[in-house]
Amino acid sequence: MVSLTADMSPLHPDRNLALELVRATEAAAIRAVPFIGRGQKEAADGAAVDAMRAFLTTVSFDGTIVIGEGEKDAAPMLFNGEHVGNGSGPQCDVAVDPIDGTSLTAAGRNNALSVIAVSDHGTMLDASSVFYMDKLVTGPEGVGVVDIRLPIGENIRLLAKALGKPVDEMVVSVLHRPRHDQLIEDIREAGAGTRLMSDGDVAGGINAARHDARTDMCVGVGGSPEGIVTACAIKALGGHIQGRLWARDDDERQRGLDAGLKLDGHVYEADDLVKGKNTIFVATGVTDGQLVAGVRREGGYVYTESVVLRGASGTMRRISSDHLVAKWL
């Protein structure tokens, strides 16, 4: 079996793989353009899925989708277990989200992304039987400092001390959901501010781990697929991520147990979510956000901005591309 990162030589092919994957996220983001702000989230997602899958068939790898379009999107393509790529190159686990934030796209709101994450074959946790996960994400300063089992106020104070900043300057991202009402109140009672997200917790987690972002921590219950995808990015940023699977009912809990997952408060550490550092995360902006700018159409061109994060090298690269409209839309 060929490894995603067999060595760290300067010419290692996984750099080329990362750039090939960007073409797929760019395609998905561009094809979503006609649906931004039009209230048609299913149509936007369908167009993005078609475009991403078409480009993934050309990529030089032997990929198996571990996290794909599933229950929430009812998509017939890019499903869990589907093989993607041209069959050559490294064997990989693949996580895709052609649009992370379909509701954001439909409403024309910020922080919608097209995302692909890749790791060595057999290293990515398959948590598909339990759809939600409680997560805690920070930058490198939180490693060995914060813990999801502690009260949120204590974690905020510990991270503030590690960052060397007052608690009242701390900003914590949380999905704005009724289930988080008490969590939001506890954050504010601790003296920190909140950044409430309507959707898109992949971007929220990555922004919490970036050294130059305006948030310090991302917490709360979001999608378990998004948790695995985020973990691939956090490996490249050197940040902290923990997760606890959050079953919605007894039936889902039993499905998770039958699949061999650990529930009832078990904490998945970063290496439990994705083993090792051989990860690639690529994302292209669909709508504007802190992480990347959204797709922009002007005259005969479409402009995209993407990020590429490689766990093996600990690098984050930005890619700005100009595309002829005539070739795409």
BELQUI-V965993 format. One record per helix or strand of 2 or more residues. SS is the DSSP state (hx for helix, st for strand). FROM is the first residue (numbers start at 1). TO is the last residue. Records with the same first field share a line. If there is no record, write none. Layout:
SS->FROM-TO ; FROM-TO
This chain:
hx->14-31 ; 33-35 ; 41-56 ; 102-107 ; 140-142 ; 152-163 ; 167-169 ; 178-189 ; 201-209 ; 224-237 ; 250-258 ; 270-273 ; 325-327
st->62-67 ; 83-84 ; 91-100 ; 113-120 ; 132-138 ; 171-175 ; 193-197 ; 217-223 ; 240-245 ; 279-285 ; 296-298 ; 301-310 ; 315-324
